[in-house]
Amino acid sequence: MIGSHTTIETYDVLSWRKEICARVGAGRRFAGLFATVDDPVVRLSALVTADCDIDVLDTTVPLEVSQYPSLASVLPSAAWYEREIHDTTGLVPVGHPRLDPLVLPLPGDARRPMPGSKTPAPSVDLDESTIPPRVLGHGIFTIPHGPVRSGVFESVEYLVETPGEDIPYVGIRVYAKHRGIEKRFEGLTTQEGVLLAERVEGVASVAHALAFSHAVEKLADITPPPRAQYWRVILAELERIANHLDVAMKCADAAGLAVAVARFGYHKENILRLVGAVTGSRFGRGIVVPGGLAREIAVEPGELATRLTEIIGHVRADVELLMSTSSFLDRLRTTGPLDPTLARVHGALGPVGRASGLDDDARWFRPYDGYAKLPPLPAPSSAVGDALARLQMRWAEIWNAAELIRRAADVLEEIRSEVLCTDVADCGGRAVGWAEAPQGEVLYAVECEDGRIRRCKPRSASFHNLVLFHDVFRGDIFTDFPFIEASFGLSIAGAAG
């Protein structure tokens, strides 16, 4: 179990803004913002890091008022969160720097989903004309890239604004992947909810299931059995390795290195097959549940560690070859740099943040499951912040993940208990759970009544980090675009919700 409770504090709107800014100014990280419709008010909940925890800071706005002073006007990292709140509730953040639609481009008089309300989600007709152009200046034109692109890519539209070669700005439209996830959670049992959580961001199914389960376990005041805790570490680290290998494969593909693409695709496939042998699902689905694990693991820990060691040996050999290929390194070095100051101000997550000198790895700063009992490994970090640094962070995380799996497997060999799950009784209240996905910290704010979910807000690292994609193109040209996108390693589905 993570912590014993979730601290929830309530303020009036102005005091709420002041308190959030004070905490961020004191070194805490702004972690998210969401709205819950609880007629006759809308509750705004900000998430801010605390010592080994996440605090929730609430304020309320009457529904009939329909506006509030923007937090983004004083805390820029809240900008996308307020745009999402406006899309789903119609609540207007007065003073927001640019309130374009983000996940739902709707006309002003359209019915909104109103997450948290007891009304079902309405059918929506998207109105793309509500998204204004940003193009300004003589000779600048816009290249719409997506939402449908060649190859295997998620649906997202990038508006590349350029005078011909340089890229001064990239607009991002993620609404093509929006699925109304938050409303889908409402009314589910916690056992049903974990199945949906696994599908919020498919490439991070284990991390989302863990974050959701951690929130429910806090509400139920239970701790998973030791065997489940260490197996959770193994499953999460296998997912991390597969994702990082996928990023390497996409970076190699952007450089036209067909052999490297094939090799890293082969290694990723071997990891996914290992996950499938362990859990019955290549994505690790259907195994992590509130209370522990849903069923027995099909592979012995020692055998898993042996098979993984063999795979990692082959990966190391191919990494050495790829990272000694000068034409590949030249395309990544100095490409798409994320300024360390911006990374810290925004609170960049995962490998993107660590490559720019900001490390807030939830596994060690807010430890959970077996991570709380395993000695932390040296944290990789860099202050360079370019695409090459982001890839190097992923190599370091792959080697660390393999070592963590070996250590967890050693512990499991010594655990004699057969128990894998603690029963979860009907629970009520609000709690926040988290996990460190391959993309960075995943948060779940869960509110239950009589054992059913009243409100569930997932916040992926992809949503939090994707806004930074706007800011890393200074000095880059159009052919750098695929390297920068691949190096971020984000999921559009996770960002769109």
Secondary structure as GFF3:
##gff-version 3
##sequence-region A 1 497
A	DSSP	beta_strand	8	10	.	.	.	ID=ss1
A	DSSP	alpha_helix	13	25	.	.	.	ID=ss2
A	DSSP	beta_strand	30	38	.	.	.	ID=ss3
A	DSSP	beta_strand	41	50	.	.	.	ID=ss4
A	DSSP	beta_strand	53	62	.	.	.	ID=ss5
A	DSSP	beta_strand	67	69	.	.	.	ID=ss6
A	DSSP	three_ten_helix	76	78	.	.	.	ID=ss7
A	DSSP	alpha_helix	79	89	.	.	.	ID=ss8
A	DSSP	beta_strand	92	94	.	.	.	ID=ss9
A	DSSP	three_ten_helix	128	130	.	.	.	ID=ss10
A	DSSP	beta_strand	141	145	.	.	.	ID=ss11
A	DSSP	beta_strand	157	162	.	.	.	ID=ss12
A	DSSP	beta_strand	169	173	.	.	.	ID=ss13
A	DSSP	three_ten_helix	175	177	.	.	.	ID=ss14
A	DSSP	alpha_helix	181	185	.	.	.	ID=ss15
A	DSSP	alpha_helix	190	197	.	.	.	ID=ss16
A	DSSP	three_ten_helix	202	204	.	.	.	ID=ss17
A	DSSP	alpha_helix	205	220	.	.	.	ID=ss18
A	DSSP	alpha_helix	226	254	.	.	.	ID=ss19
A	DSSP	alpha_helix	258	279	.	.	.	ID=ss20
A	DSSP	beta_strand	288	289	.	.	.	ID=ss21
A	DSSP	beta_strand	292	293	.	.	.	ID=ss22
A	DSSP	alpha_helix	301	322	.	.	.	ID=ss23
A	DSSP	alpha_helix	326	332	.	.	.	ID=ss24
A	DSSP	alpha_helix	340	346	.	.	.	ID=ss25
A	DSSP	alpha_helix	350	354	.	.	.	ID=ss26
A	DSSP	alpha_helix	362	365	.	.	.	ID=ss27
A	DSSP	three_ten_helix	369	372	.	.	.	ID=ss28
A	DSSP	alpha_helix	387	414	.	.	.	ID=ss29
A	DSSP	beta_strand	429	437	.	.	.	ID=ss30
A	DSSP	beta_strand	440	449	.	.	.	ID=ss31
A	DSSP	beta_strand	452	459	.	.	.	ID=ss32
A	DSSP	alpha_helix	461	466	.	.	.	ID=ss33
A	DSSP	three_ten_helix	467	471	.	.	.	ID=ss34
A	DSSP	three_ten_helix	478	480	.	.	.	ID=ss35
A	DSSP	alpha_helix	481	488	.	.	.	ID=ss36
A	DSSP	alpha_helix	492	496	.	.	.	ID=ss37
###
